[in-house]
Amino acid sequence: MNFEAQPIINLDRCTKCGLCVSGCPENALEMTDQGPKLRQPSICTYCTDCEALCPTGAIRTPLTVTWGSNYLS
């Protein structure tokens, strides 16, 4: 994964429920005393499961769609 594209974790909103950590299919997140963090950013596939699982919206996985001339027919 590109290190510039990582889930954004807002620890102020996090309740430390652990749903994001247990639901990460790549096991890229870990729970710390402060809350979840990317244990191994390089294995995160940016699947957005953590965002969908978070009941408080503490994790966001913003996506940017860009169009270039290579993609136009």
Secondary structure, 3 states (H helix, E strand, C coil): CCCCCCCEECCCCCCCCCHHHHHCCCCCEEECCCCEEECCHHHCCCCCHHHHHCCCCCEECCCCCCCCHHHCC
